[in-house]
Amino acid sequence: MLKGFFNVPSPVNEPILGYAPGSNERKLLKAALAEGRSKVIDIPMYIGDKEVFTEEKGKITPPHDHKHLLATYSKGTKAHIQQAIDAALAAKANWENLAWEQRAAIFLKAADLLAGPYRYKINAATMLGQSKNAFQAEIDSACELIDFLRFNVSYMSDIYKQQPPVSPKGSWNRVEQRPLEGFVFALTPFNFTAIAGNLPSCVAMMGNVVVWKPANTQIYAANVIMEVFREAGLPAGVINLVYASGPDAGDVIFAHPDFAGIHFTGSTGVFQDIWKTIGNNIHKYKTYPRIVGETGGKDFILIHGSADAEVSSTAILRGAFEYQGQKCSAASRVYIAKSKWPEIKEFLLRDLATLKMGPTEDFSNFINAVIDEKSFDKLASYIDAAKNDKGIEIIAGGNYDKSTGYFIEPTVIVAEDPKYTTMCEELFGPVLTVYVYEDADFDATLELIDSTSIYALTGAVIAQDRYAIEKATHALRNAAGNFYINDKCTGAVVGQQPFGGARGSGTNDKAGSMINLLRWVSPRTIKETFDPPKDYTYPFLAND
């Protein structure tokens, strides 16, 4: 084993490529898209050292072109989940005993593979499988995932460096950070390839073994992530990738005595059900499981009477409609001072009129498809309900079509009632609701924002008045785990804005920070005494 106190490379955020016409990256990405569309691949599960194929197949189609078959994947069963757990536990001893710098090297190599030879493949997979445009794929599946890997390695080394500051004469106090005792379940969403890669990898980085189940609508890119991890040298069984149904996975995993934790991003309802199940089974486990989850939001933008109208309009448009509003952080409710509304409305409608909607392969399209038919139907039903409500005005969008892809126009609703359904419920799509408040009611609007939703993920205030900014920042301190001043409420960057919220938005364990990695270790304190006492008596016991 190597000896030394090693310093890891200092992480910097991966530069974002522009994909401008004529650029080399645009040419390479278009070639990767053509390559992906040119064939139908059969995606296996990865259990231990085996690629597992089954007879029952699921289909993967682009959300924006749902008649085109990209891939099939092998559906798993409860038996496959058990095999994945067994493979993880079999790999556990060797993996946790591997020197930390060797684990670090694997994930640093994975980051370089994503930055280099796999960049266009992972971006194309995200564009085709999840209907993200080139820029949204670049900042997600390339840059953010690379940042997660590099910064997490740095955070890992910082954690290991933390030691007790005092060792009295004659003794030495130390702390070691042990992996959790058992295996961890990573349950990942469709909307960010970076999240899908980070949730299992940051857990494994700390010496744990993982069973990973991605959303079915993200499997196409998840398969590329697994290719990268394997090429980077991740040993077999450390991360096991399976595609069983949620109930089947839960039945096996949450009843297993070696279940040690879950790393989750998804819906609040699913997370609460998981928490209940873990609670009901708590007597079965060897250790209390770590429960870490991020569960969405009903994110807001508050625009004060002193705000710049064009800044406000841009923040609204980007915050609400990039990636079709399918970001956990996407703006879906906006509160605008009455004095600013006419000007902001003019800018917003002007810019919305210029947006193009269509497939991701056409780089001129700002808006692409929502993820699947279930999401499309849900969003269409809310839009239809709004059309029939007397207290609602739809000032932009309102149309939808799923004949070729699951396309929904960016839709802006103006509601007279600040507690209207679309102001309160998470829709996860390109539907934005605006409430116009009287300028004099700013304080009351702060209370309204804080009390309207069960969520507390992201929020923003746009103002030039510093007293208003200070007031909003304090009044809304519990309403958003990520709070933005004079900016949109999306776009958290690893190493800059650790991401996560509380209330109904999750456990606020801040992905992209040391805070999250501390959840995947179990500290042990070691005290060594060099000259231990040989007499039990203390001075106070002596006679006067």
WOWOGI-V871214 format. One record per residue. OMEGA is omega in whole degrees, 0 to 359 (999 if undefined). Layout:
OMEGA
OMEGA
//
This chain:
180
177
179
173
191
172
179
177
179
184
170
181
179
178
181
178
188
180
178
177
180
182
180
181
177
179
182
179
178
177
179
177
179
178
180
181
188
185
175
181
178
188
179
162
180
183
185
179
185
165
189
176
178
181
180
186
167
182
176
179
176
178
181
180
194
175
181
181
177
188
165
176
183
179
181
180
175
180
179
176
178
178
179
177
180
180
179
182
177
180
193
187
181
183
183
178
176
180
187
182
176
174
180
183
179
185
172
176
178
178
180
176
178
180
183
190
182
187
186
177
181
177
179
179
178
178
183
186
185
176
172
176
188
182
180
176
181
183
182
193
174
193
185
179
175
179
177
184
184
181
180
175
178
178
179
181
177
179
181
180
184
183
178
184
186
168
183
180
178
180
178
178
180
174
171
181
182
168
177
182
183
180
180
178
175
181
194
188
180
200
178
174
179
177
180
178
185
187
175
188
181
176
180
181
181
174
180
174
197
163
187
175
177
170
181
182
177
186
183
178
178
178
178
176
181
175
180
180
181
179
179
176
178
182
179
175
181
172
181
188
186
183
176
176
179
179
179
179
181
181
182
188
187
174
187
182
181
175
187
180
175
173
196
161
183
185
178
181
179
181
179
177
178
181
178
181
178
179
180
182
190
181
184
191
176
183
178
184
172
180
184
183
172
197
174
184
170
198
190
165
178
182
182
179
180
186
171
187
182
174
181
181
180
178
179
185
180
183
184
195
171
188
173
179
184
172
175
185
188
176
177
175
183
180
188
176
185
182
182
189
183
182
179
178
180
179
184
180
177
184
178
181
182
184
174
180
180
184
182
182
173
188
179
181
176
182
178
186
169
200
183
185
179
178
179
183
179
181
179
181
177
178
179
179
180
179
184
181
184
182
186
172
174
185
177
177
180
180
181
183
179
182
179
178
185
187
175
180
170
189
179
179
172
185
174
182
181
177
176
187
185
171
189
187
177
181
179
179
186
179
182
177
182
171
180
183
176
182
182
183
183
180
179
179
175
177
179
179
184
187
188
190
174
187
178
184
180
177
182
170
178
184
170
180
184
176
178
178
180
181
181
180
179
185
184
185
179
185
181
175
173
187
186
177
181
176
173
185
176
171
177
183
179
181
180
179
176
194
173
180
181
187
182
182
174
187
175
179
165
171
182
178
176
182
182
183
178
178
186
173
179
187
170
177
179
173
176
179
187
180
187
180
179
180
186
189
176
182
185
182
183
178
177
999
//
